[in-house]
Amino acid sequence: MPASSLNLLIVDDESATRTMLTNIFSLLGHKVQSAEDGFSALEQIREMVPDVLLSDLNMPGMSGFELLSVVRRRLPEIYVIATSGAYSGDKVPQGIAADAFYEKASGFHSLAELMKAATKIESREKRGLSDTTPMWIERCRDEETGVSYALICCPECLRAFQQDVPVTNFFMSKTDCVSCGTPIHYAIVQPLDPATAQPFGRSLSGARLPVSIVELPSDGDSRKQA
């Protein structure tokens, strides 16, 4: 591959988008893999850590919000480009753990420019995790009581606890771990209902622990070659 080629992982639940971008970037000399959601992406990252992660934000299963939160904490050297057709300009949610944002349907040229930035090794080496980078998690709802809450896993002691979250809370928040007292910044993912393209909450029956506990290679681990 040419000196400027990159290992790229494309994550998008739309197969047509994955195929199109895979073909384009492969023709440009990059080594491309793809995944349909956050869980599939984590499986591939365990096999080979990419140089660049291009991820949609609104996906079923594990959203891009959650995926990027995990990646930034475990492997901050990965250059991350978040992408979505649901947000633009000042409507892009704050606190996304990404180095750049690409608005879908805004033209391939702007995406190509973001990829060029990723070829600069020094830009990858200088990134790290900000103290205020939030943990993105989904809001749950108790079907019997109607209470809205989030299950938060402390990144320090790895103990999970329940945090009440008002239905109207769409912004970054801060709390302290109930076990060890570690300050935790978090933000609530607003999944899109495919029928209405509007945010909706997850019921108790669909709840799961935050994905920050997923095991990934640490910075010191050697990368596996494909």
C-alpha positions in Angstrom: 0.0 0.0 0.0 1.2 3.6 -0.5 2.9 5.4 2.4 -0.3 7.5 3.0 -2.6 4.5 3.1 -4.6 3.7 6.3 -6.4 0.9 8.0 -10.0 2.1 8.0 -13.0 0.7 9.8 -16.4 1.9 8.5 -19.3 1.4 10.9 -22.8 2.0 9.5 -26.1 0.1 9.7 -26.9 0.9 6.1 -25.3 -1.8 3.9 -25.4 0.5 0.8 -23.4 3.1 2.6 -20.8 0.6 3.8 -20.4 -0.8 0.3 -20.1 2.5 -1.4 -17.5 3.9 1.1 -15.6 0.6 1.1 -15.3 0.7 -2.7 -14.2 4.3 -2.8 -11.6 4.2 -0.1 -10.2 0.8 -1.3 -9.7 2.4 -4.8 -7.8 5.2 -3.0 -5.4 2.7 -1.6 -6.7 2.3 1.9 -7.2 -1.1 3.6 -10.9 -1.1 4.5 -13.1 -3.2 6.9 -16.7 -2.5 7.8 -19.2 -3.3 10.5 -23.0 -2.9 10.8 -23.1 -1.6 14.4 -21.0 -0.9 17.5 -20.8 -4.4 18.8 -19.6 -5.8 15.4 -17.0 -2.9 15.3 -15.6 -3.9 18.7 -15.2 -7.5 17.6 -13.1 -6.3 14.6 -11.1 -3.9 16.7 -10.1 -6.8 19.0 -8.6 -8.5 15.9 -6.9 -5.4 14.4 -6.8 -1.8 15.7 -7.6 0.6 12.8 -5.8 3.9 12.1 -9.2 5.5 11.4 -12.7 4.8 12.6 -15.5 6.3 10.5 -18.8 5.7 12.4 -22.4 6.6 12.0 -24.0 7.9 15.2 -27.5 6.6 15.1 -27.5 2.8 14.8 -29.5 0.0 16.5 -27.8 -2.2 19.1 -24.8 -0.1 20.2 -25.0 3.4 18.8 -22.1 5.4 17.5 -22.3 7.6 20.5 -21.6 4.6 22.8 -19.0 3.1 20.5 -16.9 6.2 20.2 -17.0 6.7 24.0 -15.6 3.2 24.5 -12.9 3.7 21.8 -11.7 7.0 23.1 -11.2 5.6 26.6 -9.5 2.4 25.5 -7.7 3.4 22.3 -7.3 7.2 22.0 -4.7 6.9 19.3 -7.5 5.9 16.8 -8.4 8.9 14.6 -12.2 9.0 14.9 -14.6 10.6 12.3 -18.2 10.7 13.5 -20.9 10.9 10.7 -24.6 11.4 10.6 -27.4 12.8 8.4 -29.5 13.8 11.4 -27.3 16.6 12.6 -25.5 19.6 11.1 -23.9 22.9 12.2 -24.6 23.8 15.8 -27.1 21.0 16.0 -24.3 18.4 16.3 -24.5 17.1 19.9 -21.7 18.3 22.1 -19.4 15.8 23.8 -19.1 13.3 20.9 -15.7 11.5 21.4 -14.5 12.2 17.9 -11.7 14.1 16.2 -14.0 15.3 13.3 -17.6 15.3 12.2 -18.8 14.6 8.6 -22.3 15.5 7.6 -23.7 12.8 5.3 -24.7 14.0 1.9 -22.4 17.0 2.2 -20.2 15.7 -0.6 -17.3 13.3 -0.7 -14.7 16.1 -0.9 -15.1 17.1 2.7 -14.8 13.5 3.9 -11.7 13.1 1.8 -10.1 16.1 3.4 -10.8 14.6 6.9 -9.1 11.4 5.8 -6.1 13.4 4.7 -5.8 14.9 8.2 -5.8 11.4 9.6 -2.6 10.6 7.6 -0.6 13.0 9.8 0.9 10.7 12.4 1.6 13.6 14.8 -2.1 14.4 15.0 -2.8 10.8 16.2 0.0 10.8 18.8 -1.1 14.0 20.5 -4.7 13.0 21.2 -5.9 11.9 24.6 -9.0 11.6 26.8 -10.3 14.9 28.2 -11.4 14.9 31.8 -14.8 16.1 30.6 -15.3 13.6 27.7 -18.7 12.1 28.6 -19.6 8.4 28.7 -22.5 8.0 26.3 -25.3 5.8 27.6 -28.9 5.1 26.7 -31.8 6.1 29.0 -33.9 3.3 30.4 -37.5 3.4 31.6 -39.2 1.3 34.2 -42.4 0.1 32.5 -44.3 -0.2 35.8 -43.4 3.1 37.4 -42.5 5.2 34.3 -39.3 6.3 36.0 -36.6 7.3 33.6 -33.0 6.3 34.6 -29.6 5.4 33.3 -27.2 2.5 34.3 -23.8 4.0 34.8 -20.6 1.9 35.0 -17.8 3.7 36.9 -14.6 3.7 34.7 -12.5 3.6 37.9 -13.9 0.8 40.0 -16.2 -0.8 37.3 -19.2 -0.9 39.6 -22.5 -0.1 38.1 -25.2 2.0 39.7 -28.6 3.5 38.8 -28.9 7.2 38.2 -32.3 8.9 37.8 -32.5 10.8 34.5 -35.4 13.2 33.6 -37.0 12.5 30.3 -36.1 16.0 29.2 -32.4 15.6 29.9 -30.7 15.6 26.5 -27.5 17.2 27.6 -24.2 16.3 29.2 -24.4 15.7 33.0 -22.0 14.9 35.9 -22.4 12.6 38.8 -20.2 10.8 41.4 -19.8 7.1 41.6 -21.8 5.8 44.6 -19.0 3.4 45.4 -15.7 5.2 45.0 -16.7 8.8 44.5 -15.1 9.2 41.1 -16.6 12.1 39.1 -18.3 10.8 36.0 -19.3 12.9 33.0 -22.1 11.3 31.0 -24.5 12.1 28.2 -27.8 10.4 27.2 -28.1 8.9 23.8 -31.3 9.7 22.0 -31.9 6.8 19.7 -34.0 7.5 16.6 -37.2 5.6 16.1 -37.0 4.4 12.4 -40.7 4.9 11.9 -40.7 8.6 12.9 -37.0 9.6 12.9 -37.7 11.0 16.4 -35.8 10.1 19.6 -37.2 7.5 21.9 -36.2 5.8 25.1 -35.3 2.2 25.9 -37.6 0.2 28.1 -36.5 -1.8 31.1 -36.7 -5.0 29.2 -34.2 -3.8 26.7 -31.7 -2.4 29.3 -28.1 -3.4 29.5 -25.0 -2.3 31.4 -23.1 0.6 29.8 -20.6 -0.7 27.2 -17.6 1.0 28.8 -16.8 -2.3 30.5 -16.2 -4.0 27.1 -12.6 -5.3 27.1 -10.4 -3.9 24.3 -6.6 -3.9 23.8 -4.8 -1.4 26.0 -2.5 1.2 24.5 0.5 -1.0 25.3 -0.9 -4.1 23.6 0.7 -5.0 20.3 -1.6 -4.7 17.2 -2.6 -7.9 15.4 -1.9 -7.9 11.7 -4.7 -9.0 9.4 
